Amino acid sequence: MAKFNFKKGDTVEIVAGDDRGTKATVLSVMPKKNKVVVEGCKIAKKAIKPTEDNTKGGHINKEMPIDISNVRKVEA
């Protein structure tokens, strides 16, 4: 397992991909998978089934994990 320089709440910049150049905060870190979840980046639409709590169902936007090599820490 590699050592990470990121932790929850850090400000990072996306280096590669569709969101290149975006600066945002880290929501979670997954060291075993070498991935991080960044706020507002790599958004995917997910379908939700109707449940007792959520009677309508429908779609939500969810942030998906990004590989650690595609982000760079920014000093705030």
C-alpha positions as CSV (number, residue, x, y, z in Angstrom):
1,M,0.0,0.0,0.0
2,A,1.4,3.4,-1.0
3,K,1.7,6.3,1.3
4,F,-0.8,9.1,0.5
5,N,-0.1,12.8,0.8
6,F,-3.9,13.5,0.8
7,K,-6.4,13.5,3.6
8,K,-10.1,14.5,3.8
9,G,-10.6,18.2,3.5
10,D,-7.4,19.0,1.5
11,T,-7.5,21.2,-1.6
12,V,-6.4,19.4,-4.8
13,E,-6.2,20.2,-8.5
14,I,-7.3,17.7,-11.1
15,V,-4.3,17.0,-13.5
16,A,-5.9,14.7,-16.0
17,G,-9.3,13.9,-17.4
18,D,-12.4,15.8,-18.3
19,D,-12.2,18.0,-15.1
20,R,-8.5,19.0,-15.8
21,G,-7.6,22.2,-14.0
22,T,-10.5,22.1,-11.5
23,K,-9.6,22.9,-7.9
24,A,-11.8,21.3,-5.2
25,T,-11.7,19.6,-1.8
26,V,-11.2,15.9,-1.1
27,L,-14.3,14.1,0.3
28,S,-12.8,10.7,1.0
29,V,-9.6,8.7,0.4
30,M,-9.4,5.0,-0.5
31,P,-5.8,3.9,0.1
32,K,-6.3,0.3,-0.8
33,K,-7.8,1.2,-4.2
34,N,-5.4,4.2,-4.8
35,K,-8.3,6.5,-5.4
36,V,-9.8,9.7,-4.0
37,V,-13.3,11.3,-4.2
38,V,-13.2,15.0,-5.1
39,E,-16.1,17.3,-4.6
40,G,-17.9,18.2,-7.9
41,C,-15.6,16.2,-10.1
42,K,-16.3,13.0,-12.2
43,I,-20.0,13.3,-11.6
44,A,-22.2,10.3,-12.7
45,K,-26.0,9.9,-12.8
46,K,-27.2,7.1,-10.6
47,A,-30.7,5.6,-10.8
48,I,-32.5,5.2,-7.4
49,K,-35.4,2.8,-6.9
50,P,-38.4,4.0,-4.9
51,T,-38.2,3.0,-1.3
52,E,-40.2,3.8,1.9
53,D,-38.0,6.8,2.6
54,N,-37.7,7.9,-1.1
55,T,-41.1,7.3,-2.5
56,K,-40.4,8.8,-5.9
57,G,-37.1,7.3,-7.0
58,G,-35.3,8.8,-10.0
59,H,-31.8,9.9,-10.6
60,I,-29.1,11.6,-8.5
61,N,-25.7,13.0,-9.3
62,K,-22.8,11.3,-7.5
63,E,-19.1,11.9,-7.3
64,M,-17.1,8.9,-8.5
65,P,-13.5,8.0,-7.4
66,I,-10.5,9.4,-9.3
67,D,-7.1,7.7,-9.5
68,I,-4.6,9.2,-7.1
69,S,-2.2,9.9,-10.0
70,N,-4.6,12.3,-11.6
71,V,-4.7,14.8,-8.7
72,R,-2.1,17.1,-7.2
73,K,-2.2,18.8,-3.8
74,V,-2.6,22.6,-3.8
75,E,-1.3,24.8,-1.0
76,A,-4.3,26.9,0.1
